Structure formats: structure tokens, C-alpha cells
Amino acid sequence: MRSEQPVLSSSGEGGEKSPAEQPLPPAGNFKLIISYDGTAYHGWQRQPGKVTIQGLIEDALRRLTGQSINLQAAGRTDAGVHALGQVASFRAARQLAEANLLRALNALLPPDIRINSVGQVAQDFQARKSARSKVYRYRINTSPVLSPFDYRYVFHYPYPLDKEAMIQAARLFEREDDFTAFSSGHYQYPVRHVYHSVLEEAGQELIFSIEANGFLRHMVRTIAGTIIMVGRNKLTPEEIEKLFQGKKRTRLSPTAPAKGLYLVKVNY
């Protein structure tokens, strides 16, 4: 006997009217706040034949709502990148009970993807277009021996680094400028406004935090890689200005590994 897909009800059971006689409820616009360990996935964006975070959440929503869902994220994280506060939005053909949806989604999703909250938002809200800024964090572990519980979540660099020069270099990215030299790709509008860029030491970790109104592809990881090059004395903080002026990617700005990067928060 064929089993039916579970479908979330928008109202209580019972009632005498047939479905054709029921008035259609208004469409709902929903906001999800999501955290995930990106290790096992080919990034956020749905891709044919690959397991992605968007694909798994959309599949779960389709099972629960009985309709095809187009989930829009604030940022499309790459393979191996993690999130503490990714934001995504979607429209449903009817109103849904938020608490029920939260429980049902987490029951269907793998344990390394969690929906932290579900909320109904204004009809004009869009996770990407409505965002004012995004905050990312990059973790560099400098301990001689890396814990097996950390290796998926940090970039391990157990060699000497000029930490003071790195701290100075991180501040130089706090500006509104053309970030072509720190990205992978070509853009018609490559100017971004970085509101906050700081490197801090916390025990045996160096934590780079950056907030901007938007990011080019691989921009955060390339800036992190550039700061690491400064720490290795392959580049001086003063030479970073020349990279901005050159508007061209060079070997002095490598892309740091994905596993150290986290999407921390999206501000609206």
C-alpha cells in the first residue's frame, strides 16, 4: 500500500465544508534562521546530483507542505563552509504553524543541519535583498597539535606567524573600495563596503571577523589568506594598498581553506 507524504495542516482538523468550498488562506512568507556544519555538503546552493543544504531543506519543506518550495538564502556558502546564523526565506501557498514547522523540519533534516527559528515576515521580505550586512568569521588554529574535535572547523597553521602585523593588516580592509584583488571572478560592480574587519587572538586561535554590505565570491577566504601571508612575512601591511590599486588577483592573496569559515549573522 502506498504511503502518503506528511503534509502540515494550516488549521485544525474537522469541519463540514469540502475543500472546494473552503476559502483559500493567504500565502505566507517565512524566514528561517539556520545553522549547519558544512563539511559533508557541496555548499548551500542546490546542484544536480550533489547533496547541498538548500536541496535538503527544500526537500523537507516539500514533504511537509505538499508544494514545491524555492528557498532563498542571504548568502550562498561554498562547500565546507559552516553557518551559525544563515537566513533563508520562502513563500508557502498557505499559512503554516511556525512551532509545528520548526519541529517537523528538524525531525526530517540530518543532525548537522538545524533550523534555529521559524517566523512569518512581511510579504516584501527577501533573505538576500533585504539584508543590510553579513558577518563572517574565520578561525586559524596555531596549536602544535590540533584536537581531532576541531580539525573540521579551523584552518590549522602550527608555524610561526607575525601576529601583530596580521592584526594591523586586518584593519586595512575596513573601507569602501573595489575588492577585485580579493575575489575569484570578474564583476561589473566590485565595490563593497566593509564596516568592520578585525583579527583577535584567543588562546591558540586567531579569529578574523568581518562585516560588510556584501561580499564577492571567495572574498572573505581570500582576505584571510592575504592576512596569513602577512603573518608569514611574505607580504607587508603596506603592500596591501598596492593590491587594492592593482585590482588584480595575485599569488600574494591565496584563498584560505573553506573549513575555517563561518557565516555568523545576517543583519536586517
Secondary structure, DSSP 8 states (H G I E B T S, - for coil): ---------SS-S--SS-GGGS-----EEEEEEEEE-GGGSS-SS-BTTB--HHHHHHHHHHHHHSS----EES----TT-EEEEEEEEEEESS---HHHHHHHHHHHS-TTEEEEEEEE--TT--TTTT-SEEEEEEEEE--SS--TTTTTTSEE--S---HHHHHHHHHTT-SEEE-GGGSSS--SS-EEEEEEEEEEEETTEEEEEEEES---TTHHHHHHHHHHHHHTTSS-GGGHHHHHHHTS--TTS----GGGEEEEEEE-
